[in-house]
């Protein structure tokens, strides 16, 4: 059994991207060391994976092999909030498949992620 899950996101500017993702996810920005910036779920009782942003020299060039799905009740309100934080909406319309609806966005460095209802509608 996994004791703890950590995700690592390669990026050009981990400090700037950490500000976006900490606000987007409600995570605490713990700090940086060298090429890394650590984000953790907010609060002592919070659960969820840690997020480590890692500086890499090469830019993102193709579609992500893995992406985040942010599950919320109101996907349009959350998508709008994230756009205000610096995300970009990839398509103007919502997407839907197998009873789940989502909006496809990109973070400030172009990493795709989805805001979805997880089939709650």
Number of C-alpha atoms within 10 A of each C-alpha: 3 4 4 9 9 11 11 13 16 19 23 17 18 22 19 14 19 25 15 18 22 19 14 19 14 14 21 18 19 12 11 16 8 7 15 20 22 21 24 21 19 15 10 7 6 10 11 12 13 17 21 20 25 21 17 15 9 9 11 14 8 8 10 12 6 10 12 11 16 18 16 16 14 13 19 16 12 18 24 13 14 22 17 10 16 16 23 20 19 14 10 9 10 13 13 13 8 7 10 13 18 24 23 19 21 17 19 17 18 18 21 21 21 21 24 25 21 16 14 12 9
